[in-house]
Amino acid sequence: MGSRDRMELTAASERAWASRPRRIVVAGAGVAGVRCAFELRRRGFDGAVTIIGEEPELPYDRTLLSTELLTAKRELRYLHSAEDYADRDIDLRLGVRATRLAPGEVELSDGSRLTYDRLVVCTGGRASMPSPLSENGVITLRTAADAWRLRDVLTRCERLVVIGGGFIGSEIASAARERGLSVVMVERDDTPFESILGTDVGKLIRSLQESFGIEVRCGTTARGIQKIDGEYHVRLGDGDTCAGDAVVVSVGMMPENTWLSTSDVQTADGIVTDAYCRTTMPGVLAAGDCARWHHPVYGTDLRFEHWDTAAKHGAAAGRCALGVAEPFAPIPMFWSEQNGSKFQCVGRLTGWNEVRLEQRPGAGFVAHYFRDGMISATFAVDQPEEIARTRTRLREHFEELLT
Amino acid sequence: MSSEHNGSVGQPSAAVDRDACIGSGNCVEVAPNAFVLDDDGMANYLGGGNDSDINAASSSCPVAAISRS
């Protein structure tokens, strides 16, 4: 493992990290924050545990917001019942957010203050909204409230424009098609997912999306939106315009770390941590979508926006908060559901220089990504066994490097 | 303060919703004595495992495909 795995610490901060915590505050009630709190209890921590959550709902499964919640197949799925938190003596404070950080103290949006020995920042992110697109009524999707609003719009509208053809945008487009809307999806790349999956795989995904009836407009961006008589007109970079009764902007997220700007926590597209989830401020850790951590196997700083990684990251931060010296070294994994097809990926989709694509007539496809002859990732549509095989190989490789 | 739920009396048991399963392998990782990935890359419950194994597997599942039965 490299020298970047651990923060360089002064003697004073070394002492702060070595102290035994009595009060742990978790800022953020997404999956990372909740997993963190539960892991603290699972490990027998018997001090105070408080979770701060901005949204009023009990912490829930965010992956359903762009899929089954929109098609109304499912309502919100809570991660745990209120009793589960009470049973574990986890103080869950909802409807407030952390607004300012000082050493040993967090200020909340209701004006109250909480003291901590360890603070775990799991504040996730906010949906990006480029200012030329922020016309009244244009929707972004990140929270349960956003999803309910979008679902309500989908029940009333006939034509939807989705700006951004990433996984979330594609899931929204797919859900809207399932509800019978006509859907135009605008994607910046010449082929969907080209920049991460390559052109050949991108073309296969595009034809899948077109077979669902999504009109895919690639190689152009939305430059502006105008609402005229209840109809949205989206001006595209190629000079065209597309119109709809509703517009969703799904162009990624921004890590939520602006509230830390007056603190000693260093940020750089995410909160910078070492492999042990430790930020540059003594006693403060970070995990989940908001954190950029040093991955000891990849030897580089990474930030992921994947549910499963965030969950594991939260649990790892809980262990690190208790002083367990175990670096966070997950095998990246994500999945997506689009019109009944399961997209899955395991491994890392950057730095590959060879892709081997196998198509299975009528049964999806699989693409293996290699870096200098060594498998780096597998992306598969409806081929879970291929994902399992690659995961096993990657795990062997990880174990070799970590021992 | 209990660290885990108390399950029903008797042998614990679990079921995997194969439609929901995405083969993350998390359950196999946290409870290798109770779960396995089959040739299709999907999770299978082997029987066995104690309450805390099954609870850990269930809460590790990213798609909530594991339920007690």
Contacts between the chains, C-beta under 8 A, distances in Angstrom:
chain1	res1	chain2	res2	distance
A	38	B	59	7.3
A	41	B	1	7.4
A	41	B	3	6.0
A	42	B	3	6.1
A	42	B	4	7.8
A	44	B	3	7.3
A	46	B	1	7.7
A	61	B	64	6.9
A	63	B	62	7.3
A	63	B	63	7.5
A	77	B	64	6.3
A	84	B	5	8.0
A	87	B	1	6.8
A	87	B	2	5.6
A	87	B	5	8.0
A	88	B	1	6.0
A	88	B	2	7.6
A	88	B	3	7.5
A	89	B	1	4.8
A	307	B	62	5.7
A	308	B	24	6.0
A	308	B	26	7.2
A	308	B	62	4.5
A	311	B	60	7.7
A	311	B	62	6.7
A	333	B	24	6.1
A	335	B	22	4.7
A	335	B	24	7.8
A	335	B	62	7.7
A	335	B	63	7.9
A	342	B	22	6.2
A	344	B	22	6.0
A	344	B	23	7.1
A	383	B	41	7.8
A	384	B	21	7.8
A	384	B	22	6.9
A	384	B	23	4.0
A	384	B	40	6.2
A	384	B	41	3.5
A	384	B	42	6.0
A	385	B	23	7.8
A	385	B	39	6.3
A	385	B	40	5.3
A	385	B	41	3.7
A	386	B	41	7.1
A	387	B	23	5.7
A	387	B	41	5.8
A	388	B	23	5.4
A	388	B	25	6.6
A	388	B	37	5.0
A	388	B	41	3.6
A	389	B	41	7.6
A	391	B	25	5.7
